[in-house]
C-alpha cells in the first residue's frame, strides 16, 4: 500500500471505521492532521503571549498556574486526537467533518485563553474544550459501532470516560473561584486516567512511526511559534526603542537555543522505543513538559526583550530565568523521554543533563545570560555530534 493509497485525496462518502494495522507501511501524517496542528498553534500562541505578559509584570505564580492549565487543555485535546487518528483514520466525509468541529473547538478555546490569565474566567475555554472533546466522543462511538469484543469495549470506555470528564468540567464552572484550584487537578487526573482505563485489556492499534512523526511535527510547529513570537517582540522593540546593542545578544542567544532545540529533538529516530502502551503512554504524557517548555522559551524571549527595552517590571536575573528555566527543562525532558535511549557511554549519556544544569547556571549572569545559554546549547549540539561520530568510527 502506498502513501497515496493510504490517504485518498478525495474522501469516500462513508467508510467503516475499522482499525488500521500497526505494521502498515508508508504511514504518514495526512493533510487534515497538518491542518489540525496549524490551528492548534493559534491557542499555543495565545497561551505563550499571556504568559510573557504575566512574567514581565512580575506575576510569576499567576502566570505559571494559568499557563499550566491552558496548555494542558491544548495539549491533551491534540494528543487524544493524534492517537485516535493513528489507529482509526478512515478519511471519509464524517471523519473530516468531525475533525473540523474539533478545530472549531480549539479556536474557541484559543479565544478564551486571555480571559484565563486576565481574571481566571474559564467559561469560554471550557466551552471550546468541551466542543473538541465531545466531537472526539462521536469518533469513539463510531469506532465502537464497527468493532466487536474487546475493541468495542475499549471504544465505549473511551466515549464514556471522555463524556463524564466533560460533564465534570461544565459543573466546575459552578464552583466558587476560590475552590477551583482544588478542583482543577482532579479534573486533570480524571482526563489522564481515561486512556489507561479504556485500554486496560485491549490496546488501540496506534502506529509507532506515525505517532513519532505526529509528535515531531507538533514540536516543529511549537518551535516555529517560539521563533515567531521572539521575532515579533524584537521587531516591536526595534521600532519603538532602536536598542540594537542590547537586542543583538538576545537575538543571537535566542536563535541558537531554538536551533539547538530542533537539532536535539530530531537527532535520532524515536519510534523504536514505542514498544508498549506503558512505555508509549509515559512518552506521550511526558511531552506535556517538552511542548510546554518549548512554547515557554518564546514567551521567555519576549520577557527578556521587554526587560532590555525597560518595559518589564522585573530584574535582570528574573528576565533571564524566563528563558533559561524552560530551556533547561526542555533539554532535560527530551533527554529523559527519548534521547538517552540512543546514548552509549557516560559522556553521551550525561551530556544533556549536564547541559541543562549549565543553562540554569547562566541565569546568574543576568543580562548576558541568554547569549551564554545559547552558546552553551550550540556547544552541546557540537559535542553530541562529535561524540556520535567518534562512536560510529569505533
N, C-alpha and C positions, 0 to 999 in steps of 0.2 A: 504493500500500500504506500503510495507516495504522499508527500505532504499536501499536494493539491487535492488528492482524492480524500484525504482525511478531513480536510476543511474546505467544503464546497464554497465557491464564490457566491452562487445563488442558493439560498436555503430552500429545502423542501418545505411544502406547506405544513407537514406534520410527520414526525418520526417517533418511533418507540424509544423511550429514554432508557436504553439498556447500558450497562457499564462498559467502558472501553477497557481494552486489555492493558495490563501493566507492561507487557512486552512489546507494545505497538511501536513500530519503527517510525521515524520522522515525526515524532510527537512534538509539535512546536506551538508556541503561543499564536492565537488567532488574532485577526484584526479587531474583533469585538473585544477581546481581552485587553489589547493595547489601548483601545479607546476607553475602556473601563478604567485602566490605570491613569490615563491622562486626566480624566475627570476627577479622580481622587486627589490628584496633586493640587487641585484648587483648594480642597479642605486642608491639605498639608500646609499650603502657603498661608492660609488664614491663621492656623494654629501657630506657625512659626513667627509670623508678624506680630501677633498678640503677645507671644512670649517675649519677643525682643522689646516691645513697649513696656511690659511689666518689669523686666530686668533693668532696663535703662532708668526706670523711675525708682528703682530700689525696692520693688515689691517682690522679693525673691520667693517667699513662701507661697503667696497667692499665685504668682506666675507659674511656678513648678506644679502646684496642685492642679490648676486649671489645664495646663498643658498635658499633664499625665492623663487626665480624664478624656480630654478632647482627642488626643492622639490614640488612646485606646479604642475609642469608638470608630475612628477612621481605619485603623489597622485591623481591628477584629472583623469588621464588615468586609474589608478587602480580602483578608485571609480566608474567611469562610467561603466566599465565592470562588476563590482561586483553587482551593482543594476540591470543592464540588465540581468545578469545571474540568479539573484534571481527570475526574472519574466519569462524568456524565455529559460532557459537552456533545449535544446532538446537532447544534447549529441549525435548528429549524425555526419557523416563524414564532411559535410560542416561546421558545427559549430566548430568542433575540428580544422579543417584546418585554419579557420578564426582566431581562438584564438591563434594558433601557429604563424600566421602572426603578431598578436598584440605583442606576446612575442618577435618576431624578432625586432619589432619597439622599444621596451623598451631596448633591448640590444644595438641598435644603439644610442638611447638616452643616455644610460649609458656611451658609448664610447665618447660622446660629452660633458659630464659634466665637465671634467677637462679643456676643452677649454673655457667653460663659465667663469670659475674662472681665467684662465690664462690671457686671452685677450678679454673677452666678445664676443668671436666668437660663435654665436648661430646656425650656419649653420647645423652642424651635429645633434645637439639636436633637432632642428626644423624638420629635415628630419625624425628622429626616431619618434618624436611625431606625425607628420602627417601620417606616416605609421600606427601607432596604432589607430589613430582616424578615418582614412578613412576605416580601417577594421571594426571599430565599426559602421560606416555608412552602410556598407553592411549588418551587422546584423539587423539594424533597418529597412532597405529596405526589407529584407527577412521577418521580422515580419509584416510589412505593407502589403505584398503580401498575407498573410494568415489571415489578420484581416479585419474588416469592421466597418463602423460607426466611433464613437469617438476614438476607439482604433487605427484604421488605421490612422486617422488624427494625433493622438499623435505620432505614429511611424514616419510618414512622417515629422512632425515638428522636431523631433529629428534629422533625417537624414539631413534635410535642414540646421538646425541650426549648427550642427557639421561641415558640409561641408563649410558653409560660414566662420566659425571661422578658418578653416584650410587655406582657401584662404587668410584670413587676416594675419595669421602667416607667410605664404610664402611672401606676399607683405611686411611684416615688415622687412624682410631681405634686402630690397632695401632702407630702411630708413637709413639716416646717423646715425652712432653710437651715436652721441651727442643727438639725438632726441629720442632714443629708450626708455629712462627712462620715457618718457611721453606716449609712445605708448604701452608699456608692460602692464600697469594697465588696459588700455582699452580692450586689448585682453583677459585679465583675467576676467574682468567683463562680457564680451561677453560670455565666456565659462560658467561662473557661472549662467548666465541667461537662458541658453538653457533648462535645466530641468524644471525650473519654468514656462517658456512659453509653453513648449511642454505638460506639464501635467496640464495646466490651467483648463481644463474642464474634462479631463479623466485621471485617475491615472493608472500607471502601477501596476501590481499585485505582487510587491515585497513581500517577506515573512519576517515578523519581526524577527523570531528566526534565520532564515538563515542569514539575514543582520547582526544581533548582533554577530553571530558566525564568519562571514567573517571579520568584523572589529576586533574582538578579536584575530583572527588568525594572521591578519596582524600586530596588535600591538605586539603579541608574537614574530613575525619574526623580527620586528624592534628592540625590546628589545634584542633579541638574537644577532643582528648585533652590538648593543651597547656593549654588553659583549665581543663579538669577537674583536671589534676594540680596546677596552681597554686592552684586554689580549695580543694582538699582540704588542701594544705600550709598555706594561710592559715588555714583553719578550725582545724586542729590547733594551730597556733601561738597563735591567739587563745584557744583552750580551755585551753591549758597555761600561757601566759605573759601574756596580755592586753596584749601590747606594741603597742597600737594606733598610737601615734605613729610607731613605727619601721616598721610594716607598711603604713600608708596610702600612702606614696610608692612602695613596691614594688608594691602593688596597682594604683595609677594607671599607673605605668610599664609594668607587665606587660600590662595590658588595652589600653593604647594600642599596644603592639608587636603584639599579636595582631590587633587591629582593622586596623592598617596592613598586616600581612602578608596578611590576607584581601583588602583593597582592592587592593593592588599586584598580587597574583597574578591577580585577575579583572578588572583594569581594561580589558582588550581581549580579544576572541576570538583564539585561537591556532591554530585548525585550519587556517587558510590557509597557515601556514608548513610544514605537514607534507606536503611535496610529493614526497618521495622516501624510499626506505629509508635512504639515507645520512644525510639531514638528520633524519629521524624517529628513527632509532636513537640518534643523538647527543643529540637532545632527550629521548628516553625514558631513556637511560642517565644523563644529567645530572640527572635528577630524584632520583637517589640522594642527591645533596647537598641538593636542595631539601627533600625529605621528611625526610631525616635531620636537617638543621638545624632544621626546623620542630618536630620532636619534641624535639630537644635544648633548644629555648627553654624548654619546660615543665620539663625537668629542671633547667635553669639557674635558673629562678624558684624551684624548690624549694630549691636550694642557697642562693640569696640570702635566702630566708625563714629558713632554718636559721641562717645567719650572723647575721641581725638578732635572733634569739632566743638567741644564744650557744651553739648546738648544733653548728655547723660548726667543724672544726679547720683553718681556713684564714683568710687575711687578707681585708680588705675588697676589695682590688683583684682577688684571685683569685675571690671570690664574685661580684663584678660582671662579671668576664670570662666567667663561666659563662653569663651572659645575653647580653652584648654580642657575644661572638665568634660564636655561632650566629646571632644576629640579623643581623650584618653579612654572614655567609656566605649566609644566606637572601636578603637584598636583592641581593647581587651575582649569585648564581646565577639568580635569577628574571630579573634584567636580561639576563644573558648568554644564557639559553635562549630567552626569547621577548619580553620587554618591549622590548628595543632594536629589534626589527623594526618596531615601530609608531611609533617616535620620529622627530621631524623637528626639525632644528636642534641646535646644540651644547648649548643649555640643557636640552632634553628628554633628549637622548642621555646627558648626563653626570650627570643628577640622581641616579639610583640608585647609581652607583659612588661619587659624592662622599658621598652619604648613608651608604653602607656604611663608608667611611673615618671619617666623623664619629662614627658609632656606636661604632666601635672606640676612638676617642679618648676616648669617655665612660668607658671602663674606668678611666682615670687619676683620675676623680673619686671613686672609692671608693664609699662608702655612698650617695651621691646619683646615682651613675652610671646606675642602672636607670631612674629617673624621667627623667633627662636624655635617655637613649636613647629612651624612649617619646615624649617631646615632640618629639625630632628626627624620629622616624618619622611622627608626626602632621603635622609641618610638611612633610615630604617629600610626603605624600599631598596636602596642601593646595596645595603648589607644583605638583605634577603636574596636578591638576585645573585650576588657573589657567592653566598653560601650554597645556593641551589646549584650553580654552575660547578662549583668545586665538588659537590656530592655526585653529580652526574658523570664527572670525569674519573671518579674513583672506581 
